[in-house]
């Protein structure tokens, strides 16, 4: 336990103004696994399933792309995709629905349907902070998708996830705020960013919103699993931001459409 507290107190603050990562994702994961309470490993691994989701769909779609921070190796996940013995329940159900042609949302892409199932899985975990963050994060993603569908005349039915009672408003409302301005306290800030800012500026606004949410929720939470979760999420966000500053990364990023930006998301990558 002493090692755990030392690990927590040794973590450096993560700021969006940072010019380098205080610790790499893989180093963070390795160091954490040496000290974390075994009962919390399950919770932390649930976050890493985000990367397994991406890798699983790439395998199903026969793509070579691979994200390295998931739980499963390429070889293991390839085998599990055929016989899912050691996958979480939502992945097993997803693979079974494909096998028997009984998908929940056949009009959605595979990654969107798996993201929906993942969202529901995370919502059932006994960690209120994570549940709140996921609900907040997926609300942002759904609104971002709705804005892009409206702007580019895309089929909203094929892109917006039916996550909660607000999803129907995103599908049906013609109001500029989708009729949700009183339901999402952050919606005005987000709409302003999409109206008046460049793609990079908008992404930074969303990152700031996520950081602010985390810091407000964990103002007096110093040592528990919530602190681990929040640090990992912040690390993920910062790593993505720093990738924009690499010449090739910035060139690719700035040429993305809003729609592709929505797809590159913790949870499909934290917009």
C-alpha positions in Angstrom: 0.0 0.0 0.0 2.9 2.3 0.8 4.2 1.8 -2.8 0.7 2.8 -4.2 0.6 6.1 -2.3 4.2 6.8 -3.3 3.2 6.2 -6.9 0.1 8.5 -6.6 2.1 11.3 -5.0 4.9 11.0 -7.6 2.5 11.6 -10.5 3.2 15.0 -12.0 0.4 17.4 -12.8 -0.8 17.2 -16.4 -1.6 20.5 -18.1 -2.8 21.2 -21.6 0.0 23.7 -21.9 2.6 21.0 -21.5 5.1 20.6 -24.3 6.0 17.0 -23.4 4.4 14.0 -21.7 5.3 13.6 -18.0 5.2 9.8 -18.5 4.4 7.6 -21.5 1.3 5.5 -21.5 3.1 2.2 -21.5 5.4 3.3 -18.7 2.4 4.5 -16.7 0.6 1.2 -17.2 3.7 -0.9 -16.3 4.4 1.2 -13.1 0.8 1.1 -12.1 0.4 -2.6 -12.4 3.2 -3.1 -9.9 1.4 -1.2 -7.1 -2.4 -1.1 -7.8 -4.8 -3.0 -5.6 -5.8 -6.2 -7.5 -9.5 -5.4 -7.2 -8.9 -2.1 -9.1 -7.0 -3.8 -12.0 -10.4 -4.8 -13.5 -11.6 -1.2 -13.4 -8.4 0.2 -15.0 -8.3 -2.5 -17.6 -11.9 -1.5 -18.6 -10.4 1.8 -19.8 -7.9 0.0 -22.0 -10.6 -2.0 -23.7 -11.1 1.2 -25.8 -8.0 0.2 -27.7 -9.0 -3.4 -27.9 -12.3 -2.2 -29.5 -10.4 -0.5 -32.3 -8.1 -3.4 -32.8 -11.0 -5.9 -32.8 -12.8 -4.0 -35.5 -9.6 -3.7 -37.6 -9.3 -7.5 -37.4 -12.9 -8.0 -38.5 -12.5 -5.5 -41.3 -9.1 -7.1 -42.3 -7.1 -3.9 -41.7 -3.5 -3.9 -40.7 -3.7 -0.9 -38.3 -2.9 -1.8 -34.7 -3.1 0.3 -31.5 -0.6 -0.9 -28.9 -2.2 0.1 -25.6 -5.0 -2.5 -25.3 -5.0 -5.6 -23.1 -4.7 -8.2 -25.9 -1.9 -8.9 -28.3 -2.7 -9.1 -32.0 -2.3 -12.9 -32.0 -4.6 -13.3 -29.0 -7.3 -10.9 -30.2 -7.3 -12.5 -33.6 -7.9 -15.9 -32.0 -10.5 -14.4 -29.6 -12.4 -12.9 -32.5 -13.1 -16.5 -33.7 -13.7 -18.0 -30.3 -14.2 -15.2 -27.6 -13.4 -17.1 -24.4 -11.5 -14.4 -22.6 -13.2 -11.2 -23.9 -15.5 -9.0 -21.8 -19.2 -9.8 -22.2 -20.0 -6.8 -24.4 -17.4 -7.9 -27.0 -18.6 -11.5 -26.9 -22.2 -10.3 -27.5 -21.0 -8.1 -30.3 -19.2 -10.9 -32.1 -22.1 -13.2 -31.6 -24.5 -10.7 -33.1 -22.3 -10.5 -36.2 -22.0 -14.3 -36.4 -25.8 -14.7 -36.4 -26.6 -11.6 -38.3 -28.5 -10.1 -35.4 -26.7 -6.7 -34.9 -28.4 -4.1 -32.7 -27.8 -1.3 -35.2 -27.1 -2.7 -38.7 -27.0 0.8 -40.2 -24.1 1.8 -37.9 -20.5 1.1 -38.6 -18.9 -1.8 -36.7 -16.9 0.6 -34.5 -19.9 2.7 -33.7 -22.0 -0.3 -32.6 -19.1 -1.7 -30.5 -18.7 1.8 -29.0 -22.3 1.8 -28.0 -22.0 -1.6 -26.3 -18.8 -0.4 -24.6 -20.6 2.7 -23.3 -23.3 0.5 -21.8 -20.6 -1.8 -20.3 -18.8 1.1 -18.6 -22.1 2.5 -17.3 -22.5 -0.7 -15.2 -19.1 -0.5 -13.5 -19.2 0.4 -9.7 -17.2 3.6 -10.2 -19.5 6.7 -10.1 -16.8 9.1 -11.3 -16.1 6.9 -14.4 -19.8 6.5 -15.1 -20.2 10.3 -14.9 -17.2 11.0 -17.1 -18.3 8.4 -19.8 -21.8 9.9 -19.8 -20.3 13.4 -20.2 -17.8 12.3 -22.9 -20.3 10.4 -25.0 -22.7 13.4 -24.8 -20.0 15.6 -26.3 -19.3 13.0 -29.0 -22.9 12.6 -29.9 -23.4 16.4 -30.2 -20.2 16.7 -32.3 -21.6 14.0 -34.6 -24.9 15.7 -34.8 -23.3 19.0 -35.7 -21.2 17.4 -38.4 -24.3 15.5 -39.8 -26.2 18.8 -40.1 -23.2 20.6 -41.6 -22.3 18.0 -44.2 -25.9 16.7 -44.8 -25.0 13.2 -43.5 -27.5 10.6 -42.4 -27.9 11.2 -38.6 -29.6 7.8 -38.2 -26.4 6.1 -39.3 -24.1 8.1 -37.1 -25.7 9.2 -33.8 -25.6 6.6 -31.1 -28.9 6.1 -29.2 -27.3 6.4 -25.8 -30.0 8.2 -23.7 -33.1 10.3 -23.7 -31.2 13.2 -25.4 -30.2 11.2 -28.5 -33.7 11.5 -30.1 -33.4 15.3 -29.9 -30.1 15.1 -31.8 -31.9 13.1 -34.4 -35.1 15.0 -34.7 -34.7 18.6 -33.6 -34.2 21.4 -36.1 -33.3 23.9 -33.4 -29.8 25.4 -33.4 -29.1 23.9 -30.0 -31.1 20.7 -30.7 -33.4 21.7 -27.9 -30.8 20.6 -25.3 -29.4 23.9 -24.1 -30.9 23.4 -20.7 -29.9 19.8 -20.5 -26.2 20.2 -21.3 -24.6 23.0 -19.4 -21.6 22.9 -21.7 -23.5 23.0 -24.9 -23.3 26.8 -25.5 -19.5 26.7 -25.2 -19.3 23.8 -27.7 -21.7 25.3 -30.2 -19.7 28.6 -30.1 -16.5 26.6 -30.7 -18.0 24.9 -33.7 -19.3 28.1 -35.1 -16.3 30.4 -34.8 -13.1 28.3 -34.3 -10.8 26.3 -36.5 -10.6 22.5 -36.3 -7.6 22.6 -34.0 -9.1 25.3 -31.8 -12.3 23.3 -31.5 -10.4 20.2 -30.5 -8.6 22.2 -27.9 -11.9 23.5 -26.5 -13.2 20.0 -26.2 -10.0 19.0 -24.4 -10.4 21.9 -22.0 -13.9 20.9 -21.3 -12.8 17.4 -20.4 -10.0 18.6 -18.2 -12.4 21.0 -16.4 -14.9 18.3 -15.8 -12.3 16.0 -14.3 -10.8 18.6 -12.1 -14.2 19.8 -10.8 -15.3 16.2 -10.0 -12.1 15.2 -8.2 -11.4 18.4 -6.3 -11.0 16.6 -3.0 -10.3 13.0 -4.3 -6.5 12.5 -3.9 -5.6 8.8 -3.7 -8.4 6.5 -4.9 -8.9 4.7 -8.2 -10.6 7.9 -9.5 -7.2 9.7 -9.4 -5.7 6.8 -11.4 -8.5 6.9 -14.0 -8.3 10.7 -14.3 -4.6 10.8 -14.7 -4.7 8.2 -17.5 -7.5 10.0 -19.3 -5.5 13.3 -19.1 -2.4 11.6 -20.3 -4.3 10.2 -23.3 -5.7 13.6 -24.2 -2.3 15.4 -23.8 -0.6 12.7 -26.0 -3.1 13.3 -28.8 -2.7 17.1 -28.5 1.1 16.8 -28.7 0.7 14.7 -31.8 -0.8 17.7 -33.6 2.5 19.6 -33.1 4.5 17.1 -35.0 4.7 18.3 -38.6 3.3 15.2 -40.2 0.7 14.8 -37.5 -0.5 18.4 -37.9 -0.6 18.1 -41.7 -2.8 15.1 -41.4 -4.9 16.6 -38.6 -5.6 19.8 -40.3 -6.8 18.1 -43.5 -9.4 16.0 -41.6 -13.0 16.8 -42.0 -15.2 17.4 -39.0 -16.7 13.9 -39.5 -13.3 12.2 -39.4 -12.5 14.2 -36.3 -15.6 12.9 -34.6 -14.6 9.3 -35.4 -11.1 9.6 -34.0 -12.1 9.2 -30.6 -11.4 8.0 -24.6 -13.8 6.5 -25.8 -13.5 6.7 -30.3 -10.3 8.8 -28.8 -11.7 11.7 -27.0 -12.5 13.9 -30.0 
